[in-house]
Amino acid sequence: MWLSAALGGAVVVLLAWASMLVVSDLGRRRLPDALTLPPAATGVAVLALAEPSLLPAGLCWALLYLGLGVAGGGIGGGDVKLALSLGALLSALSGMSGVLMAVVASAAFSVAVMTLRGSASAAHGPSMIAAAVVVGVLAAFSRWG
């Protein structure tokens, strides 16, 4: 019983965190450090301590985005830190394949938003979160379904 309550509480916290990030990115085109740094550091620390073999998958998304950001690809520091958090979570749920699926899905979601709006840019955080949710739910259902 307590495990169900803890899991439900974790889901509520994750939804609140994701909602604050989406509101911030859509409103100000910023993912604030206060919402991205602590989860990024925690995610990496948990992977390093609990399951070091998952660390490469957990870092993959952030390292890809860091490279794109340095190359001038429109990826900001908030996106890199969010990718670290989401990559750590998805690597624990579904390994490298889940992280890579989320990377591709987030790009596809952002392109779809830009196409629908007729815009050359869009806040990318919401697409990253949506992709992580889709991949995470699919991973959970394939594991428990």
Phi and psi restraints in degrees (value plus and minus 20) as a CYANA .aco file:
   2 TRP   PHI     -86.4   -46.4
   2 TRP   PSI     -50.6   -10.6
   3 LEU   PHI     -85.5   -45.5
   3 LEU   PSI     -61.0   -21.0
   4 SER   PHI     -83.3   -43.3
   4 SER   PSI     -61.0   -21.0
   5 ALA   PHI     -85.8   -45.8
   5 ALA   PSI     -61.5   -21.5
   6 ALA   PHI     -85.3   -45.3
   6 ALA   PSI     -62.2   -22.2
   7 LEU   PHI     -84.4   -44.4
   7 LEU   PSI     -63.0   -23.0
   8 GLY   PHI     -82.0   -42.0
   8 GLY   PSI     -61.2   -21.2
   9 GLY   PHI     -83.3   -43.3
   9 GLY   PSI     -60.3   -20.3
  10 ALA   PHI     -84.0   -44.0
  10 ALA   PSI     -60.2   -20.2
  11 VAL   PHI     -84.0   -44.0
  11 VAL   PSI     -61.8   -21.8
  12 VAL   PHI     -82.4   -42.4
  12 VAL   PSI     -64.5   -24.5
  13 VAL   PHI     -82.4   -42.4
  13 VAL   PSI     -65.0   -25.0
  14 LEU   PHI     -82.7   -42.7
  14 LEU   PSI     -60.8   -20.8
  15 LEU   PHI     -85.5   -45.5
  15 LEU   PSI     -60.7   -20.7
  16 ALA   PHI     -84.1   -44.1
  16 ALA   PSI     -65.2   -25.2
  17 TRP   PHI     -80.4   -40.4
  17 TRP   PSI     -68.6   -28.6
  18 ALA   PHI     -82.6   -42.6
  18 ALA   PSI     -60.0   -20.0
  19 SER   PHI     -82.5   -42.5
  19 SER   PSI     -63.4   -23.4
  20 MET   PHI     -83.0   -43.0
  20 MET   PSI     -59.1   -19.1
  21 LEU   PHI     -85.6   -45.6
  21 LEU   PSI     -64.5   -24.5
  22 VAL   PHI     -82.3   -42.3
  22 VAL   PSI     -66.8   -26.8
  23 VAL   PHI     -79.8   -39.8
  23 VAL   PSI     -64.1   -24.1
  24 SER   PHI     -84.8   -44.8
  24 SER   PSI     -65.6   -25.6
  25 ASP   PHI     -89.2   -49.2
  25 ASP   PSI     -58.9   -18.9
  26 LEU   PHI     -90.0   -50.0
  26 LEU   PSI     -56.9   -16.9
  27 GLY   PHI    -101.3   -61.3
  27 GLY   PSI     -60.5   -20.5
  28 ARG   PHI    -143.0  -103.0
  28 ARG   PSI     -20.5    19.5
  29 ARG   PHI      37.0    77.0
  29 ARG   PSI      19.2    59.2
  30 ARG   PHI    -160.0  -120.0
  30 ARG   PSI     120.3   160.3
  31 LEU   PHI    -130.0   -90.0
  31 LEU   PSI      83.0   123.0
  32 PRO   PHI     -86.4   -46.4
  32 PRO   PSI     126.4   166.4
  33 ASP   PHI     -75.4   -35.4
  33 ASP   PSI     -57.1   -17.1
  34 ALA   PHI     -81.7   -41.7
  34 ALA   PSI     -45.8    -5.8
  35 LEU   PHI    -120.3   -80.3
  35 LEU   PSI     -32.9     7.1
  36 THR   PHI    -130.7   -90.7
  36 THR   PSI     -56.7   -16.7
  37 LEU   PHI     -87.6   -47.6
  37 LEU   PSI     -70.7   -30.7
  38 PRO   PHI     -79.2   -39.2
  38 PRO   PSI     -65.4   -25.4
  39 PRO   PHI     -86.3   -46.3
  39 PRO   PSI     -54.4   -14.4
  40 ALA   PHI     -84.2   -44.2
  40 ALA   PSI     -67.9   -27.9
  41 ALA   PHI     -83.9   -43.9
  41 ALA   PSI     -60.8   -20.8
  42 THR   PHI     -85.4   -45.4
  42 THR   PSI     -64.6   -24.6
  43 GLY   PHI     -80.1   -40.1
  43 GLY   PSI     -65.1   -25.1
  44 VAL   PHI     -86.6   -46.6
  44 VAL   PSI     -62.5   -22.5
  45 ALA   PHI     -82.9   -42.9
  45 ALA   PSI     -63.8   -23.8
  46 VAL   PHI     -83.6   -43.6
  46 VAL   PSI     -64.7   -24.7
  47 LEU   PHI     -82.0   -42.0
  47 LEU   PSI     -64.8   -24.8
  48 ALA   PHI     -82.6   -42.6
  48 ALA   PSI     -57.6   -17.6
  49 LEU   PHI    -105.6   -65.6
  49 LEU   PSI     -61.6   -21.6
  50 ALA   PHI    -108.2   -68.2
  50 ALA   PSI     -59.8   -19.8
  51 GLU   PHI    -169.9  -129.9
  51 GLU   PSI      55.6    95.6
  52 PRO   PHI     -77.4   -37.4
  52 PRO   PSI     -45.4    -5.4
  53 SER   PHI     -86.4   -46.4
  53 SER   PSI     -39.5     0.5
  54 LEU   PHI    -108.1   -68.1
  54 LEU   PSI     -28.0    12.0
  55 LEU   PHI     -78.8   -38.8
  55 LEU   PSI     -63.8   -23.8
  56 PRO   PHI     -78.5   -38.5
  56 PRO   PSI     -61.6   -21.6
  57 ALA   PHI     -86.2   -46.2
  57 ALA   PSI     -58.9   -18.9
  58 GLY   PHI     -85.8   -45.8
  58 GLY   PSI     -49.5    -9.5
  59 LEU   PHI    -109.9   -69.9
  59 LEU   PSI     -36.4     3.6
  60 CYS   PHI     -74.2   -34.2
  60 CYS   PSI     -72.4   -32.4
  61 TRP   PHI     -81.1   -41.1
  61 TRP   PSI     -66.1   -26.1
  62 ALA   PHI     -85.6   -45.6
  62 ALA   PSI     -60.3   -20.3
  63 LEU   PHI     -86.8   -46.8
  63 LEU   PSI     -58.2   -18.2
  64 LEU   PHI     -81.8   -41.8
  64 LEU   PSI     -66.8   -26.8
  65 TYR   PHI     -87.8   -47.8
  65 TYR   PSI     -55.2   -15.2
  66 LEU   PHI     -81.3   -41.3
  66 LEU   PSI     -64.3   -24.3
  67 GLY   PHI     -81.9   -41.9
  67 GLY   PSI     -63.0   -23.0
  68 LEU   PHI     -85.4   -45.4
  68 LEU   PSI     -59.9   -19.9
  69 GLY   PHI     -84.1   -44.1
  69 GLY   PSI     -63.0   -23.0
  70 VAL   PHI     -85.1   -45.1
  70 VAL   PSI     -56.0   -16.0
  71 ALA   PHI     -96.9   -56.9
  71 ALA   PSI     -24.5    15.5
  72 GLY   PHI      66.0   106.0
  72 GLY   PSI      11.7    51.7
  73 GLY   PHI    -108.6   -68.6
  73 GLY   PSI      -4.4    35.6
  74 GLY   PHI      62.5   102.5
  74 GLY   PSI     -11.1    28.9
  75 ILE   PHI    -115.9   -75.9
  75 ILE   PSI     107.8   147.8
  76 GLY   PHI    -118.4   -78.4
  76 GLY   PSI     154.3   194.3
  77 GLY   PHI     -81.8   -41.8
  77 GLY   PSI     -56.0   -16.0
  78 GLY   PHI     -83.5   -43.5
  78 GLY   PSI     -58.7   -18.7
  79 ASP   PHI     -83.7   -43.7
  79 ASP   PSI     -59.8   -19.8
  80 VAL   PHI     -84.3   -44.3
  80 VAL   PSI     -65.3   -25.3
  81 LYS   PHI     -87.5   -47.5
  81 LYS   PSI     -58.3   -18.3
  82 LEU   PHI     -85.9   -45.9
  82 LEU   PSI     -59.5   -19.5
  83 ALA   PHI     -81.2   -41.2
  83 ALA   PSI     -53.5   -13.5
  84 LEU   PHI     -85.2   -45.2
  84 LEU   PSI     -66.2   -26.2
  85 SER   PHI     -83.4   -43.4
  85 SER   PSI     -70.5   -30.5
  86 LEU   PHI     -87.4   -47.4
  86 LEU   PSI     -57.6   -17.6
  87 GLY   PHI     -83.6   -43.6
  87 GLY   PSI     -60.7   -20.7
  88 ALA   PHI     -83.1   -43.1
  88 ALA   PSI     -65.0   -25.0
  89 LEU   PHI     -84.5   -44.5
  89 LEU   PSI     -67.5   -27.5
  90 LEU   PHI     -88.9   -48.9
  90 LEU   PSI     -52.4   -12.4
  91 SER   PHI     -84.7   -44.7
  91 SER   PSI     -56.0   -16.0
  92 ALA   PHI     -88.9   -48.9
  92 ALA   PSI     -54.2   -14.2
  93 LEU   PHI    -102.2   -62.2
  93 LEU   PSI     -57.3   -17.3
  94 SER   PHI    -165.7  -125.7
  94 SER   PSI     -10.6    29.4
  95 GLY   PHI      50.4    90.4
  95 GLY   PSI    -185.1  -145.1
  96 MET   PHI     -81.5   -41.5
  96 MET   PSI     -57.8   -17.8
  97 SER   PHI     -82.0   -42.0
  97 SER   PSI     -59.5   -19.5
  98 GLY   PHI     -86.5   -46.5
  98 GLY   PSI     -60.7   -20.7
  99 VAL   PHI     -82.6   -42.6
  99 VAL   PSI     -65.9   -25.9
 100 LEU   PHI     -86.0   -46.0
 100 LEU   PSI     -57.0   -17.0
 101 MET   PHI     -82.2   -42.2
 101 MET   PSI     -59.8   -19.8
 102 ALA   PHI     -86.9   -46.9
 102 ALA   PSI     -57.9   -17.9
 103 VAL   PHI     -80.5   -40.5
 103 VAL   PSI     -68.3   -28.3
 104 VAL   PHI     -85.6   -45.6
 104 VAL   PSI     -64.1   -24.1
 105 ALA   PHI     -84.3   -44.3
 105 ALA   PSI     -59.4   -19.4
 106 SER   PHI     -85.6   -45.6
 106 SER   PSI     -58.2   -18.2
 107 ALA   PHI     -84.7   -44.7
 107 ALA   PSI     -63.3   -23.3
 108 ALA   PHI     -83.6   -43.6
 108 ALA   PSI     -61.6   -21.6
 109 PHE   PHI     -82.2   -42.2
 109 PHE   PSI     -63.8   -23.8
 110 SER   PHI     -84.4   -44.4
 110 SER   PSI     -62.0   -22.0
 111 VAL   PHI     -82.9   -42.9
 111 VAL   PSI     -60.2   -20.2
 112 ALA   PHI     -83.3   -43.3
 112 ALA   PSI     -63.0   -23.0
 113 VAL   PHI     -82.5   -42.5
 113 VAL   PSI     -65.4   -25.4
 114 MET   PHI     -84.1   -44.1
 114 MET   PSI     -59.1   -19.1
 115 THR   PHI     -85.6   -45.6
 115 THR   PSI     -65.9   -25.9
 116 LEU   PHI     -84.2   -44.2
 116 LEU   PSI     -54.7   -14.7
 117 ARG   PHI    -107.2   -67.2
 117 ARG   PSI     -31.9     8.1
 118 GLY   PHI      45.1    85.1
 118 GLY   PSI      17.2    57.2
 119 SER   PHI    -137.5   -97.5
 119 SER   PSI     134.8   174.8
 120 ALA   PHI    -109.3   -69.3
 120 ALA   PSI     -25.7    14.3
 121 SER   PHI    -170.4  -130.4
 121 SER   PSI     142.1   182.1
 122 ALA   PHI    -177.0  -137.0
 122 ALA   PSI     134.1   174.1
 123 ALA   PHI     -82.5   -42.5
 123 ALA   PSI     108.5   148.5
 124 HIS   PHI    -113.1   -73.1
 124 HIS   PSI     -42.3    -2.3
 125 GLY   PHI     -74.7   -34.7
 125 GLY   PSI     -67.1   -27.1
 126 PRO   PHI     -79.1   -39.1
 126 PRO   PSI     -57.1   -17.1
 127 SER   PHI     -87.7   -47.7
 127 SER   PSI     -57.8   -17.8
 128 MET   PHI     -83.7   -43.7
 128 MET   PSI     -64.3   -24.3
 129 ILE   PHI     -86.1   -46.1
 129 ILE   PSI     -64.4   -24.4
 130 ALA   PHI     -80.5   -40.5
 130 ALA   PSI     -63.2   -23.2
 131 ALA   PHI     -83.6   -43.6
 131 ALA   PSI     -62.1   -22.1
 132 ALA   PHI     -84.6   -44.6
 132 ALA   PSI     -59.1   -19.1
 133 VAL   PHI     -83.8   -43.8
 133 VAL   PSI     -67.3   -27.3
 134 VAL   PHI     -79.8   -39.8
 134 VAL   PSI     -69.9   -29.9
 135 VAL   PHI     -85.4   -45.4
 135 VAL   PSI     -61.2   -21.2
 136 GLY   PHI     -82.8   -42.8
 136 GLY   PSI     -63.2   -23.2
 137 VAL   PHI     -85.6   -45.6
 137 VAL   PSI     -63.6   -23.6
 138 LEU   PHI     -80.8   -40.8
 138 LEU   PSI     -61.4   -21.4
 139 ALA   PHI     -84.6   -44.6
 139 ALA   PSI     -62.2   -22.2
 140 ALA   PHI     -84.0   -44.0
 140 ALA   PSI     -63.8   -23.8
 141 PHE   PHI     -87.8   -47.8
 141 PHE   PSI     -57.6   -17.6
 142 SER   PHI     -90.2   -50.2
 142 SER   PSI     -48.6    -8.6
 143 ARG   PHI     -98.0   -58.0
 143 ARG   PSI     -62.3   -22.3
 144 TRP   PHI    -125.9   -85.9
 144 TRP   PSI     -30.8     9.2
